[in-house]
């Protein structure tokens, strides 16, 4: 009972991580993985969650022990580290939010049957609304809201998955053959899936900044063991939900030759229909609201995090200058992100498939570099030696870096040869 109370008290960074992760990677990519390639895709999903775990864990470890963010850690490693992370943040700024918002706009259009506005127009409304909420409510509102959203989503998905497993799978059409996984199309999909499973690796610094906010709001810093326990709960939850979405896609669409659309509104309707087919039409509103709430919370957490990261990166790139007023510059960053990503979204004509593919590919290619930078942080003199990762965690880190690097090189070779 004491362990449970401690876990509830420390809920925050791990909860925000789960909310942010259970978005495009799960709702879009996990479902599509099961629908297109079948249950075998459980292996890359679990492998990605395992091999990326140290990269995210180091965000909690470094901040909890040192009381500093990973980004400050990069600045301590040298100017080169900061410039590398600044470039990564720039790529993130121009891709991730646009991809998240276009999916969310599609779900909102489907939920309220909006036909008079374009997906870009709906996305702009969401950008402006979420920006206002973040500027006014900031971290505390995020944390409070997401406790309810994650609970509702987990229950809805658990019920749906059990119903899907209880009923017979969709009938396979005559002559159906599973698409090859290791051709150029399959490899690109694997890169998309692994690139954002459970989420982009650069989100490790987001968790670090959320941890600092949590410690500030609590007025205390929990022991490392408690902080990791809370994060691990969120991390395991994201992995479980990815498997749920995979099973739903596999049992309802695999072999039917029905493809999930790359157009946001059509995709939203297809996904909600997957749920209601197995629970009943009575559950349509419940499922549609849950799916929208999932993506809405993902947009909110990612928007908040990228704004925080942008301010911090600029801060440490100009150490000799006057320090930023965090509250003021955070608000400016939130607004700038809104208009930059709206322009990106409009430039791609709100094509969900293209935006998601671009964002996930960039995240995949940059993941080994971020993982290495995080390892250098937690193995530095900033932490007492007893808090450095053990041999097992280091080995898993190197395996993740090698695996992701090999996959990136293999894909580039396939394109060029």
N, C-alpha and C positions, 0 to 999 in steps of 0.2 A: 504493500500500500504506500509506504514512504517513497519507494522508487517511482511509482506512478505519479504521486503528488509533485515530486521533483521534476519529472518529465513535463507535466502540465505547466509548472511555474516557468520552466525554461523555454517553452514553445515560442518560436520566433523565427530565427534564421532558417532552421530546417523546414518549418512550415512554409515560409516564403519561397524556399527552394522548390519544394514540392509543387506549390501552386504555379510557379513560373515554368517548371519542367513539364507539368501535365497539360500541355497545350498542343502545339503543332506536332511535336515529336510523337505524341501519343494519339491524339484525335485524328490526325491526318496520316502520319507515316506508319504507325503500328497497325492501324486498321487496314491501310493499303497493303502492307506487308503480308498480312494474313489472307486478304482477299486475292492477291495476285500470285503469291508464291507458296502459300500454305503454312502449316504448323512448323515446318523446318526453320522458319524465320525466328523462332524462339531462341535459337542458338546465337545469332548475331546480336539480338536484343540483350540477352543476358551477358554475353561477352563484352559488349560495349559498356554496360552498367558496371561490370567487374573491373575492366581495365581502366576506366576513367575515374573510378572511386578515389584513388589517392589524390588526383588533381584537385578535386573538390574538398576532400578532407583537409588538405593543407591550408585551405582558406580559413577553416575553423581553428585548426591547430596554431597557425602563426598568430592570428589575431588574439586568441584566448591567452596565449602565453606571453606575448609581447605587449598587448594593448594597442597595437598598431595595425593598420590595414596592409593587405598584400601589396597595394600600390606604393605605400611608403617603403615597404620592403624592397620593391624593385628599384626605387630611387637610391636606396642604400647600397644596392649592388652596382650601381653606376648609371651614368647618363644614357649609355647604350640600351640598357634594359628599359628605361623610361620611354625612349623613342620607339623601340620595338612595340611596347604595349600601347603607345599613342597611335601607331599605325593600325594595330589590331582594333582598338577602340573606334577608329575612323571607319574601318570596314563594317564593324558591328553597327555603328550609327546609321549607315546607309542601307542596311539590308534587314536586320533582324526585326526591328519594329514594324517596318512596312509589311513584312511577311505575316507577322502576328495580327496586325490590324485588318488586313484584307480577309483573313479567315474569320475573324470576329465579326466584321461587317457582313459577310455572307450569312453567318448564323443569325444575326439580328434581322436581316432582311427576310430570312426564312421564318423566323419566329413571329414577326408581326406582318408578314405578307406584304412587305414594302415593294412596290413596283414603280412608284413615281420618281424614286431617287436612284442614281447610279451607285455601284459599290464604292466608288471613290468618294462620292458625296456623303454616304453613310459613314465611311471611315473618317472623313474630316470631322463630322459631328462627334464621333467617339474620341478622336484625338483631343478636341477642344474640351469635352466633358471630363475626360480622365486627367488632362492637364490641370483643370480647375480643382478637381478633387485632391490631386497630389500636392498642389501648392498650398491648399488650405489645411488638409488633414495630415499629410506626411506619414511618417512611419507608423504611428499608433493606429491610425485608421486602417492602414494596410493590414496590420497584424490582426486586429479585431475582426475585420470583415472576412479574412481568409479562413479563420477557424470554422466559420459556418459553411463557407463554400466547399472546402475540402471534405468536410464531414458528409454533406449532401451528395457530393460527387462520388465519394467512395461507396456509399450505400447504394446509390443508383447503379453504379457499374457492377457491384457485386451481385445485386439482384438480376440485372440483365445477363451477366455472364452465366449465372446458374440456370436461368431460363433457356439460354442459348444451348447450354450443354445438355439440358433435359430434353429438348426437342431434337429430332433428327436433323442432320446437316442439310444444307441446300442440295438439290439434285444436280449432279454433274452432267453437263450437256454431252451428247454423243460426239466422240472424236476430240474431246478436250485434251490438251497436253499442257503441262506446267511450263511456263516460259523459262528459257535458260537463265540461270542466275549469274553466270560468269561471262556473258557477252557485254558489250559496251553499255547497253541499256540497264542490264542487271547490276553491273558494277556501279554505275552512276546512282542507281536507287540505293544500293548498299551504303555508298558514301553519304547519301542524304540521310539515311536511317541512322547510321552510326555517328554521323556528324552532329546530330541533334538528339542523341540518345544517351543519357536522359535529357541533356540540354547541351548548349555550347560550352566548351571548356572555359572560355573567358569569363563565364558566370562565376567562377571560383572567387574572383575579386568582388563580385556583387555580394556573395555570402559574407565575405570578410567585412564589408561596409555595414551590412545589416546587423552583424554581430556587434559592431561598435555601437550602433544605435540602440540595440537591445540592452546592452550593458549600461548605457547612459540612462535609458528610461527606467530600468530596474534599480539603478543606484548600486548595483553589485555585479561582480564578474564571477560566474560559477566556476568550479574546478573544471579542468580540461575533460575529465571523465564524463561529467554531466553534460558539458557542451557537445561532446562527440555523441553521447547517447541520444540527445535531441536531434542532432543532424542525421544520425543513422536511421532514426525512425522515419524521418522525411524521405531519406534516400531509398529505403526499402519500400516505402509506400509507392514511390514513383515507379520502381521496377515492377511491382505487383500490378499496378494499373496499366503499364505497358503490355504486360502479358494478357490482361483482361481485354484490352482493345484488339490485340492480335487474335485472340480466340473468337471474338465477336466477328471480326472481318473474315476469318477462316470458315467459321461454321455457317455464315449467312451468304457469302459471296463467292468463295473459292469454287472454281469449276463452272460457274454460271455464265462466264464471259461477259459479265456486267462490269464495266470499268468505272472506278470512282473518278468523277470529273475534276478537271483542273480549274473549272470556273467556280468561284466561291459560293454563289447562291445555290447552284445545282448540287455541289458537293455537300453543302449544309443539309439540303433536303434529303439526299441519299443517306447521310449518316444518321439523321433523326429517324428515318424510315427503318433503318436496321434495328433500332431499339424497339420501336412501336410494333413492328411485325411480330416480335417474340414476346412482348409484354401485353400488347393490346392497344387499340387506338385511344383508350381512356388515358394512357400514360403520355400522350403526345406532348402536352403542355409541360408536364414535369420534366421530360427528357430534353425538350427544346430549351427550356430555361436552364437546366443543369449544364448542357453543352455550351450555351452562350455564357453562363457564369464562369465556366472553366476558362474559356478563352479571354473573357473580360478580365478576370483576375490575372491571367498570364500577361496580358497587355499592361495592366497596371503595375505589376511587379517589375517587368522588364523596363518599362518607361522610367520608373523610379530609379532602378539600379543604374541604367545607362546615364541618366542625368547626374547621379552621384559620382559615378566613375569619371565622367567627362570633366567635372569640376575638380576632382582630385588629381587627374592626370595633368591638367593645365597648371594646377597649384605646384606640383613637384617638378614641372618643366621650367618653372620660373622662380626658383628658390630665393633669389636675391631681390625679388620684387615685393611690393606690399601684399600682404595676405588677403585672400578673397573673403568677403562676407558670405559665409556658407549659405545662409537662408536666402539672401538676395540672388546669389549666382546660381543656386539650385533652381530657383524659379525661372531664371533666364534660360538655363539649360533645358528645362522641361519644355518651354515654349519653342526654343530653337529646334529641338528634336521633333516636335509636332510638325512644323512646316517643312523641314528637310525631308522627313519620311513621307509626308503627304506628296511632295514633289516626286519622290522615287516611285511611290505607288501609282501616281498618275502617269508617269513616264512608261511604266510597264502595263498601262491600261488595266490596272487592277487584276492582272492575270495571276491567280493564286499559285498555280503550278510552277511558273517561271520564278516568281519571287522566293518561294520556299526552296526550290532547287538551288538558286544562287546563294541564299543565306546559309543553307546547310553545307554546301560545298566549301564556302569560305571558312566556316567554323571547323570543318574537317581538316583542311589543309593547315590551319593555324594551331590546331589542338596540341601536336607534339611540342611545339615551341613554348606554348603557355605552360604545359606540364613540366617541361624542363626548368623554366623560370621559377615555378612554384617550388620545385624540389630544391633549387639553389637557396630559396628563401628559408625553408624550414631546416636546412642543413647548415645554415650560417651561424655566426657567433651571436646573432640576435636572440637565439634561444639557448638556454642551458642544454648541455649534451643529453641529459636524461629525457628531455622533451623532443629530441630528434626522432624521426620515424625509425622503426626497427627494421631489421634486414628483410623481413617478409614484405613490408609495405614498400620498401625501396625497390625490391625485385619486381613487385607488381607495377611500380611506376615505370621502370625501365622497359618492362614488357609492353605496357601501354604506349610508350613513346615509339618503340620499335615497330609495333603492330600498325599504329596509325601512320607512321612515316612510310612503311612498306606499301601500304594500301594506296597512299597518295601518289607515290612514285609509279606504282603499277598502273594506276588509272591514267596518269600523264603519258606513260609509255604506250598505252592502248590508243590514246588519241593521236599521238605523234607518228606512230609506226604504221 
